[in-house]
Amino acid sequence: MNKILLMALVLLSTSVFAQNAPYGDSRDLRQRIENMANDDSRDSRGNRSNDSQSNPSKGVTKTGLSQCRGEFAYCGSSTCKPTGKMIKVKEDGGKYTREYPEAVCTCPVITKEIAYQNGADLTGFATLDEGNMNGSCQPPSKDTIWSYASTAIQMFPQESTNPPFQMKEYAMQTCPAGSGQAVNCWDYLCKRDGKKINGVEVATCYCPIGESILGHPAKASDDLLTGAGAYYSNPSQACSMYPVSFPIQ
């Protein structure tokens, strides 16, 4: 299990929900994430031989998250660039939508081979009625792919290596408040680029600037927890490069 990612999700859920009681109970969300992570870990041990493409979803679990089988884009270590456009985002389980400035990010595609190197099943978890998902793990076309998170993938291609997208362990840093703007790429549609960078398939993902990973606006006072820039000679330079990140207080 990627305990760093799990810790980040738990920390974020605590900070967000402590400040926004109407959105829910932080203890409930922590339990949802912990339960989902445990399910993910059990699947990694017990279902590695399954054909991930034949069963694309386990469906919505009692945790409120869904575990989706098959390849996915993993943006946790990517930086992004503003497009100048706006992107419509579903929040609070799809109960309402909000528009944010849009960013474009290049993210590695997690394949069966990468999952195997991690000793994991090829699955990610998602909230199917948030981001711009439409209630299903199935991408709308063959040239698209969803961006998910995973607690089982600890090593994957990192954008910040030289050359880019070498297989390295996921490492995180904290960007102090005011050093940059957060980008959320969990539960968003990406386009398969049909090309590889240094042997790694990548996808182009369009994601909101200024949204936290749990579907609420980030605050200017938030620190940003991110995997972006970890392998730069000066990792902190990624803080001003619109990193995919978790706003925390």
C-alpha positions, 0 to 999 in steps of 0.5 A, a space after each residue: 500500500 502506498 502509505 504516503 498517498 493514503 496519509 495525504 488523503 487522510 490529512 486532506 480529508 481532515 483539513 477540508 472537512 474540519 473547515 466545511 462541516 456541510 460537506 460531511 464528516 472527516 471521520 467518515 471520509 477517513 474510514 472510506 479511504 482506509 477501507 478502500 485502501 484495504 480493499 485495494 491491498 487485498 485485491 493486489 494480493 489475491 487477483 493479480 491473475 485476473 484479466 483487468 480488461 474483462 471486468 472494468 469495475 467493482 462498482 461503487 462500494 460501501 466506502 463511496 469510492 469505486 475500484 476500477 480495473 484496467 489501465 489509467 493515467 496517474 497524474 500524482 507527480 505531474 506539473 501542468 500548464 493553464 489553457 486559458 479555458 474553463 472546465 466544468 467540474 462535478 462536486 459533492 457526488 455530482 449534486 452540483 457543478 462548478 467551473 474552474 480555470 483549466 490546466 493541461 497535464 502530461 501523465 504516465 499511463 499505468 499499464 499491467 507491466 507497471 502494476 506487476 513491477 509493484 506487485 499490484 493488481 491493475 486497478 485504481 480508485 475513483 469517485 464516479 460522479 465527481 470530476 468529469 466522470 459519468 458514473 462508469 469506469 469505462 472511458 467514452 472512447 478507445 483514445 481516451 482514458 480516466 485519471 485515477 489514484 492508487 494506494 498500491 502503485 508505489 513506483 511509476 514513471 516520474 515526470 521530473 527525472 532526467 530524461 523524463 518518465 523514468 521509473 522511480 519511487 513516489 516521493 512527496 514535498 510540501 509547497 508553502 502557501 502562496 508558492 503556487 496553485 494546486 491542480 486536481 487530476 483525480 477523476 478526469 478524462 484524458 486523451 491517449 497521445 498514441 506516443 511514448 516518452 522514453 518508452 512510457 505511454 503518456 496521456 494528456 489530461 485536462 484538470 481544474 486549477 484551484 480544486 482540492 482532490 475532494 471536490 472543494 475549492 482550495 484556499 490561498 492559505 493552503 500548503 500544497 502536498 505534491 509528488 511533482 518535482 521530486 527528482 528535479 535538482 531543485 524540487 521546489 521549482 515545481 511548486 510554481 509550475 501548477 503541480 498536481 497536488 493536495 491542498 492542506 492546512 
